[in-house]
Amino acid sequence: MEKKPLLYESACIFSIAGSSIGFFGMLISTVFFKTVTEKITEFTNITAAEKLSPLYFALLMAAFSLSLTGAIKLYRMQRAGLYFYITAQTMILFLPVIWLGSNAFSVTNAIFTVLFSGIYIYYKP
């Protein structure tokens, strides 16, 4: 493909932005774990913050970095990026479920993962 379709390029840019935000968010959550967990319990309905740990946020940070790598590779039209991206997004979807329980599943994240993966698969870099 000589010129990237607008939909494909847009999906790549949004994936890069989302993965970057996720990476830095998890980095901050890992480094400032105590403060972050206090804020999480203060502003959300999570009652079991003791299940959270710096390792949980570090694993999510690693998944977001893998997703970012995949999105950059997809933007550069490298097929390996698709495998990086799908693997990372699967980890991002199911790690909270495994770690915190079924209430941690994000339907919104699942919808965007399926939508963006579908776009990437359709255009097959």
C-alpha positions as protocol buffer text, in pm:
chain_id: "A"
residue {
  index: 1
  type: MET
  ca { x: 0 y: 0 z: 0 }
}
residue {
  index: 2
  type: GLU
  ca { x: 164 y: 323 z: -112 }
}
residue {
  index: 3
  type: LYS
  ca { x: -65 y: 571 z: 64 }
}
residue {
  index: 4
  type: LYS
  ca { x: -228 y: 490 z: 395 }
}
residue {
  index: 5
  type: PRO
  ca { x: -607 y: 523 z: 396 }
}
residue {
  index: 6
  type: LEU
  ca { x: -736 y: 800 z: 621 }
}
residue {
  index: 7
  type: LEU
  ca { x: -928 y: 556 z: 846 }
}
residue {
  index: 8
  type: TYR
  ca { x: -618 y: 341 z: 894 }
}
residue {
  index: 9
  type: GLU
  ca { x: -391 y: 636 z: 962 }
}
residue {
  index: 10
  type: SER
  ca { x: -643 y: 787 z: 1204 }
}
residue {
  index: 11
  type: ALA
  ca { x: -672 y: 459 z: 1394 }
}
residue {
  index: 12
  type: CYS
  ca { x: -293 y: 443 z: 1420 }
}
residue {
  index: 13
  type: ILE
  ca { x: -269 y: 799 z: 1553 }
}
residue {
  index: 14
  type: PHE
  ca { x: -544 y: 739 z: 1809 }
}
residue {
  index: 15
  type: SER
  ca { x: -380 y: 412 z: 1916 }
}
residue {
  index: 16
  type: ILE
  ca { x: -45 y: 587 z: 1959 }
}
residue {
  index: 17
  type: ALA
  ca { x: -209 y: 862 z: 2164 }
}
residue {
  index: 18
  type: GLY
  ca { x: -410 y: 621 z: 2379 }
}
residue {
  index: 19
  type: SER
  ca { x: -117 y: 388 z: 2441 }
}
residue {
  index: 20
  type: SER
  ca { x: 107 y: 682 z: 2531 }
}
residue {
  index: 21
  type: ILE
  ca { x: -147 y: 817 z: 2780 }
}
residue {
  index: 22
  type: GLY
  ca { x: -194 y: 468 z: 2925 }
}
residue {
  index: 23
  type: PHE
  ca { x: 181 y: 413 z: 2954 }
}
residue {
  index: 24
  type: PHE
  ca { x: 242 y: 741 z: 3137 }
}
residue {
  index: 25
  type: GLY
  ca { x: -64 y: 689 z: 3356 }
}
residue {
  index: 26
  type: MET
  ca { x: 60 y: 347 z: 3463 }
}
residue {
  index: 27
  type: LEU
  ca { x: 414 y: 481 z: 3512 }
}
residue {
  index: 28
  type: ILE
  ca { x: 279 y: 748 z: 3748 }
}
residue {
  index: 29
  type: SER
  ca { x: 61 y: 489 z: 3922 }
}
residue {
  index: 30
  type: THR
  ca { x: 360 y: 260 z: 3973 }
}
residue {
  index: 31
  type: VAL
  ca { x: 595 y: 530 z: 4101 }
}
residue {
  index: 32
  type: PHE
  ca { x: 338 y: 707 z: 4321 }
}
residue {
  index: 33
  type: PHE
  ca { x: 147 y: 392 z: 4420 }
}
residue {
  index: 34
  type: LYS
  ca { x: 41 y: 498 z: 4771 }
}
residue {
  index: 35
  type: THR
  ca { x: -95 y: 836 z: 4660 }
}
residue {
  index: 36
  type: VAL
  ca { x: -270 y: 688 z: 4358 }
}
residue {
  index: 37
  type: THR
  ca { x: -445 y: 414 z: 4556 }
}
residue {
  index: 38
  type: GLU
  ca { x: -562 y: 671 z: 4810 }
}
residue {
  index: 39
  type: LYS
  ca { x: -713 y: 878 z: 4528 }
}
residue {
  index: 40
  type: ILE
  ca { x: -867 y: 570 z: 4366 }
}
residue {
  index: 41
  type: THR
  ca { x: -1049 y: 476 z: 4686 }
}
residue {
  index: 42
  type: GLU
  ca { x: -1147 y: 838 z: 4746 }
}
residue {
  index: 43
  type: PHE
  ca { x: -1301 y: 899 z: 4403 }
}
residue {
  index: 44
  type: THR
  ca { x: -1431 y: 557 z: 4299 }
}
residue {
  index: 45
  type: ASN
  ca { x: -1642 y: 281 z: 4443 }
}
residue {
  index: 46
  type: ILE
  ca { x: -1351 y: 35 z: 4463 }
}
residue {
  index: 47
  type: THR
  ca { x: -1365 y: -110 z: 4811 }
}
residue {
  index: 48
  type: ALA
  ca { x: -1083 y: -362 z: 4771 }
}
residue {
  index: 49
  type: ALA
  ca { x: -782 y: -141 z: 4702 }
}
residue {
  index: 50
  type: GLU
  ca { x: -566 y: -395 z: 4883 }
}
residue {
  index: 51
  type: LYS
  ca { x: -578 y: -606 z: 4564 }
}
residue {
  index: 52
  type: LEU
  ca { x: -386 y: -331 z: 4384 }
}
residue {
  index: 53
  type: SER
  ca { x: -8 y: -337 z: 4389 }
}
residue {
  index: 54
  type: PRO
  ca { x: 279 y: -166 z: 4212 }
}
residue {
  index: 55
  type: LEU
  ca { x: 328 y: -490 z: 4018 }
}
residue {
  index: 56
  type: TYR
  ca { x: -26 y: -465 z: 3877 }
}
residue {
  index: 57
  type: PHE
  ca { x: 39 y: -113 z: 3747 }
}
residue {
  index: 58
  type: ALA
  ca { x: 386 y: -214 z: 3619 }
}
residue {
  index: 59
  type: LEU
  ca { x: 235 y: -503 z: 3422 }
}
residue {
  index: 60
  type: LEU
  ca { x: -22 y: -270 z: 3270 }
}
residue {
  index: 61
  type: MET
  ca { x: 257 y: -23 z: 3191 }
}
residue {
  index: 62
  type: ALA
  ca { x: 445 y: -301 z: 3009 }
}
residue {
  index: 63
  type: ALA
  ca { x: 130 y: -389 z: 2815 }
}
residue {
  index: 64
  type: PHE
  ca { x: 75 y: -26 z: 2717 }
}
residue {
  index: 65
  type: SER
  ca { x: 438 y: 1 z: 2602 }
}
residue {
  index: 66
  type: LEU
  ca { x: 389 y: -311 z: 2389 }
}
residue {
  index: 67
  type: SER
  ca { x: 68 y: -159 z: 2250 }
}
residue {
  index: 68
  type: LEU
  ca { x: 253 y: 166 z: 2172 }
}
residue {
  index: 69
  type: THR
  ca { x: 527 y: -27 z: 1994 }
}
residue {
  index: 70
  type: GLY
  ca { x: 265 y: -213 z: 1793 }
}
residue {
  index: 71
  type: ALA
  ca { x: 79 y: 106 z: 1701 }
}
residue {
  index: 72
  type: ILE
  ca { x: 402 y: 272 z: 1584 }
}
residue {
  index: 73
  type: LYS
  ca { x: 488 y: -36 z: 1377 }
}
residue {
  index: 74
  type: LEU
  ca { x: 137 y: -33 z: 1228 }
}
residue {
  index: 75
  type: TYR
  ca { x: 177 y: 334 z: 1141 }
}
residue {
  index: 76
  type: ARG
  ca { x: 499 y: 243 z: 960 }
}
residue {
  index: 77
  type: MET
  ca { x: 303 y: -33 z: 779 }
}
residue {
  index: 78
  type: GLN
  ca { x: 488 y: -320 z: 948 }
}
residue {
  index: 79
  type: ARG
  ca { x: 276 y: -632 z: 990 }
}
residue {
  index: 80
  type: ALA
  ca { x: 448 y: -729 z: 1318 }
}
residue {
  index: 81
  type: GLY
  ca { x: 277 y: -429 z: 1475 }
}
residue {
  index: 82
  type: LEU
  ca { x: -58 y: -604 z: 1442 }
}
residue {
  index: 83
  type: TYR
  ca { x: 61 y: -894 z: 1657 }
}
residue {
  index: 84
  type: PHE
  ca { x: 218 y: -662 z: 1914 }
}
residue {
  index: 85
  type: TYR
  ca { x: -99 y: -452 z: 1929 }
}
residue {
  index: 86
  type: ILE
  ca { x: -345 y: -741 z: 1958 }
}
residue {
  index: 87
  type: THR
  ca { x: -134 y: -919 z: 2221 }
}
residue {
  index: 88
  type: ALA
  ca { x: -100 y: -601 z: 2428 }
}
residue {
  index: 89
  type: GLN
  ca { x: -468 y: -510 z: 2404 }
}
residue {
  index: 90
  type: THR
  ca { x: -567 y: -860 z: 2513 }
}
residue {
  index: 91
  type: MET
  ca { x: -342 y: -819 z: 2816 }
}
residue {
  index: 92
  type: ILE
  ca { x: -490 y: -475 z: 2889 }
}
residue {
  index: 93
  type: LEU
  ca { x: -843 y: -617 z: 2865 }
}
residue {
  index: 94
  type: PHE
  ca { x: -796 y: -927 z: 3077 }
}
residue {
  index: 95
  type: LEU
  ca { x: -525 y: -844 z: 3332 }
}
residue {
  index: 96
  type: PRO
  ca { x: -769 y: -637 z: 3542 }
}
residue {
  index: 97
  type: VAL
  ca { x: -1022 y: -921 z: 3527 }
}
residue {
  index: 98
  type: ILE
  ca { x: -764 y: -1175 z: 3642 }
}
residue {
  index: 99
  type: TRP
  ca { x: -619 y: -945 z: 3909 }
}
residue {
  index: 100
  type: LEU
  ca { x: -932 y: -773 z: 4042 }
}
residue {
  index: 101
  type: GLY
  ca { x: -1226 y: -988 z: 3934 }
}
residue {
  index: 102
  type: SER
  ca { x: -1494 y: -982 z: 3667 }
}
residue {
  index: 103
  type: ASN
  ca { x: -1620 y: -636 z: 3766 }
}
residue {
  index: 104
  type: ALA
  ca { x: -1297 y: -489 z: 3630 }
}
residue {
  index: 105
  type: PHE
  ca { x: -1382 y: -577 z: 3268 }
}
residue {
  index: 106
  type: SER
  ca { x: -1408 y: -264 z: 3053 }
}
residue {
  index: 107
  type: VAL
  ca { x: -1673 y: -290 z: 2783 }
}
residue {
  index: 108
  type: THR
  ca { x: -1563 y: 45 z: 2638 }
}
residue {
  index: 109
  type: ASN
  ca { x: -1205 y: -76 z: 2606 }
}
residue {
  index: 110
  type: ALA
  ca { x: -1328 y: -400 z: 2448 }
}
residue {
  index: 111
  type: ILE
  ca { x: -1531 y: -208 z: 2189 }
}
residue {
  index: 112
  type: PHE
  ca { x: -1238 y: 12 z: 2090 }
}
residue {
  index: 113
  type: THR
  ca { x: -1000 y: -286 z: 2082 }
}
residue {
  index: 114
  type: VAL
  ca { x: -1231 y: -477 z: 1847 }
}
residue {
  index: 115
  type: LEU
  ca { x: -1293 y: -168 z: 1633 }
}
residue {
  index: 116
  type: PHE
  ca { x: -927 y: -73 z: 1593 }
}
residue {
  index: 117
  type: SER
  ca { x: -811 y: -434 z: 1550 }
}
residue {
  index: 118
  type: GLY
  ca { x: -1075 y: -477 z: 1281 }
}
residue {
  index: 119
  type: ILE
  ca { x: -947 y: -170 z: 1097 }
}
residue {
  index: 120
  type: TYR
  ca { x: -588 y: -298 z: 1118 }
}
residue {
  index: 121
  type: ILE
  ca { x: -685 y: -647 z: 1003 }
}
residue {
  index: 122
  type: TYR
  ca { x: -896 y: -511 z: 715 }
}
residue {
  index: 123
  type: TYR
  ca { x: -613 y: -301 z: 574 }
}
residue {
  index: 124
  type: LYS
  ca { x: -346 y: -568 z: 643 }
}
residue {
  index: 125
  type: PRO
  ca { x: -21 y: -374 z: 652 }
}
